[in-house]
Amino acid sequence: MAESFGSDAERYDRARPRYPDALIGRIAAGSPGPDVLDVGCGTGIAARQFRAAGCRVLGVDADARMAAFARRYGLETEVAPFESWDAGGRTFDAVVAAQTWHWIDPVAGAAKAAAVLRPGGRLAVFWNVAQPPPEVAEAFAAVFRRVVPGAPLSPWAPAALDAQGALFAKAADGMRRSGAFGASERWRADWEREYTRDQWLDQLPTSGLTARLSPSALDALLAGTAAAVDARGGRFTMRYAAVAVTAVRTGAS
């Protein structure tokens, strides 16, 4: 699934939400220098934001299609799974991962990050957590249950949204178990975006929850979701919490 997003890199780049400047700026300011490695950089959404914040960014991604798209924006990008990527002796002030760290073994990933970080360098892995209004969440959940009746849990169910906390804990535990970082912190920046029906439908096929659906099931999901948004005036406001799990590399070498 991690390598499925490149099938429509242009849509992914167009439709996926960005990250709040406050969080990007805090990560950049909390690093000892401007050299950033973006793990799972995809089309370069976060990398371009870090570059705009004054950083020098190198991206690495397992999907050659996503890396090729990132290069359109002048981003230096290398193709490899992060765990087996060869840094060639290069080191960085920060290693970041936007919406991708859950595809990487948290302990092996933290150890690899430590190996390429300069002393005092920062590892920051972060996600946008969607928090729809309750009535929107229920409408989307009803569509999902109807289209995918055998699914154990709708992605819009409260328990599914609450499960993001387990994701953050897993990332923090990986940093701790690697033995290479100080105590981890969580940084949060809340923001929101208004979506029209067409904007929401544009991004829906870029999410992991649709990657395993058949074409007919995806069509049904899009149609049902369109009707749900239309029933609310054709637009809605999605609240997001951008949450980073971050720690500083310890040691002198």
N, C-alpha and C positions, 0 to 999 in steps of 0.2 A: 504493500500500500504506500509505503514511503516514497517509492519511485513512480507512483502513478500520476503525480501532480503535473509532471512535465508534458503530459499529453496535450494540454492546452495552456502553455505557459503564458500566452498573451492574456487570456481571460484571467488566469491566476493573478498576474501582476495588476491588471485593471481593477479587479473586483475585491481582492483581499483587503481588509482594513489595515491601515498603517498603525503606528505606535505613537503614544503621546510624546511630544517633544520634551516634556518635563522628565520622563523616564529616560529617554535617550540622553539628554543632557546630564542627568545625574550620574549615569553610568560612565559617560565620557569624563566628567569632572572628577569622579572617584577613582580613576585609573591614573597610574603614574606617568603616562605619556600618551601619544596620539595613535600608536600602532595597534590596530584592531584586527583580530581574526574572527570572521563571521562563519560559524559552523552551520552547515545546512542553509546556506545563504539564499537558495532558491533563485528567484528572479532579481534579487538584490533590493527588496523593499526596505529592510532595516539597514542594509549596508549603505544605501543612498542617504538615509537619515543620519547615520553616523558620519558619513562624509560631509554632509551639510553642517554638522556640528564641529567640523574641523579635524576629523580623524583621517588617518590613512588606513584604508581597509583592504584586506585580502579575504576573498571568499573561498570556501570549499564546499562542494556539494556532490552528492553521489550521482545526480542525474545530469547527464551532459546537456540535455535540452534546456534545463533551467539555467545551467552555467552559461550556455550560449546566449540566452536572453539577457542575463546580467551583464555580459560583455558589451551588449549594445549600448549600455550606459557608461561605458568606459571603466567598468569595475574589473579589476584583475581577479580572475576566478579559476580555481583548479578543480579537477574532477576526481573524486575519490571518496569512499566512506571515511568519515573522520577517524575512526579507530585505526585504520590502516594507512592513513595519509602520511606521506613523507614530508616533514617540515624542512628537510635539507639544512638543518642547523639554524633556521630562522627562529627568532623569538618575538614576543609581542607583549604589549602593555595590558591588553584586555583580550579575553576570549569571550565571545557572545554567541548566543543561539536564540533566535526569535521563532517561537512556535515549532521548534524542531527537536528539542532535547529529549522528548519522550520516545523518539526513534533510536536513541543511542543508549547503550548500557550505561547507567548512571555512574558506576564505579570506574569502569574502564574509560569512560568519557572524561571524568574528572581527573583521572591520572594522566591521560593524554594532554588535557588542557594544562595541567601543572607542568608537564614536560616542556611545553612551548611558551610558558609565561615567564617573564622576567621576575626577579624577586620583588614582592609587593604588587605584582600584577593581579588583575581582577578577573574572576570568572563570573559572568552574569548570564543566566538563562531565564528567559521570560516568555510569557504568554498573554494574549488577549483572552479574557474570560467573558463570554457574552452573558448578559443578564437582562433578558427581555422582560417587559412588563408581564405580570402574571397572566393576564388574559391572552396576550400574544403567545406566551409559552404554552398555555393549554391548547390554544388553537393549533399551533405547530405540532404539539405532541399528538393531538387527535389525528391529524393527517398522517403522521409517521406510523401510528398504531394501525391505521387502516391500510396503509400501503405495505408495511412490513409487520404483519401480525405475529410472526414468530420471534421477533426481536425481544431479547430478555428485558431491555430497558430503553425507553425512548430517550434520545439525546437531549430532549427538552424537559424531561422529568426533573423535579427538584433534586432527587438523589444523584442524577447524572451531573448536574451543575455543581453540586456539593462535592462530587468526587474529585474536582480539580484540586482540592486541598491535599488529597493523597498524592497527586502528581508533584506538588511542591515539596511535600515531605520526602518523597522518593529522591528528588534531586538533591535536597539538603543532606540526606543520608549518604548519597553517593560521594558528596564532597567530604563529609566527615570520614567515611570509610577509606577514602583514598589516602588519608593521613598527610595531605599536602596543603591543607587550607586551614585558616583560622575559623572561628565560629561563623556560620552562615547567617544572613539576614534576609528578610523579605521586604522589598520595596514595592509600593503600590501607587499607581496613578489612575484615578477614575476619569473617564471621559464618555462622551456619547456621540452618536451619529444618527441622523435621520435617514431612513431608507425609503425610497419609492418601491413600489412592487417590482418594477423591472430591475432596479439595482439589487434588490435582495435575491431575485431569481438568478441574476447574473453570477452572484458569488456562491450560490448554493451548490452547484456542481463541483466547486473547488474544495469542498470540505471532505474530510476523511469519512464522514458518515455516509456519503453517497458513493464512495469508491467501489463498494462491493455490490451496488444495485445493478440489476439488469436495465437495459435501455427502457423497457416498458415500465418498470417500477420507477425509474427516475422521472419519466414523463408524467406518471401519475402523481409523484411527489411534488413536482413543479406545478402541476395543474391545481392540486389541492392547496398548496401553499399560496398560489396566486389568488385563489378564491378567498382564503383566510385573510390575506392582506387587503383585498378589495372590500371585504366586509367591514374593515376598519378605516375606510376612507382612502385606500390605495397607498397608504404610507404609515410608518410607525417609527418610533425612536428606540434604538437599541442602546442600552447602557453597557459599557465595557469596564472591567477592571483589568488594567495591565499590571501584572504581578511578576516581579523579578525575584529569583532566588540567587543570592550573590555572596561570594566569599573572596578573601584575599589570600593569595599564595604566600605561604610562609617559607622560611629557609633563606639561606644566603646565596645559593647557587642552583 
